[in-house]
Amino acid sequence: MDSATKENALLQAWQATEKVLVIIEPGTVKGFHNILLARDFLILSEANILAPCPHKNVCPIAEGDWCHFSSRVERSSFHRRAKGGVLSYEDEKFSYIIASKELASSNYSRVIRHPLKRPGHIHLDLCTNNGLSRVTISQKNKDAYKLARKLSWGDIWEETLKETLKETLKEIQE
């Protein structure tokens, strides 16, 4: 499909959207490139980006890399035979964009790589309002560490977590 046809299809989809438009592409460089083009078009059309990006800035992913996620899906016996697979599941990689016609909060970050769990701490690679960031959560910060241990690739990390934890601790102590 040429770019004019893609743009026309995207325009029609956006005009037909009442609240939210979801676009999913294969988790490849080409699929991500298509998502970036759709993202740029939607931002110019005054869409509010809900996911995976927490911002409307230029995508901070470096050239040669791409933003994608993974989901484990069950395979039917027919699917296993057709693909010559032996496992009852397959990890599908995908890139996506979710845009809304309604205003949305962007006070979060997205985990864009598998969290690196190390003794005593966890590294999170995040896409934030300010670009890409690596955050280290120490085991000394028990509440944040407990939450970070449960995070997976593609999950949301709340920017307001520290304030939320402080408020929760105050309420418990009172």
Secondary structure, DSSP 8 states (H G I E B T S, - for coil): --HHHHHHHHHHHHHH-SSEEEEEEESSHHHHHHHHHHHHHHHHTT-EEEES-S-SS-----TT----EEEEEE--HHHHHHHT--SSEEEEEEEEEEEESS-----EEEE-S--EEETTEEEEEEEETTEEEEEEEETTSHHHHHHHHT--TT-EEETTHHHHHHHHHHHHH-
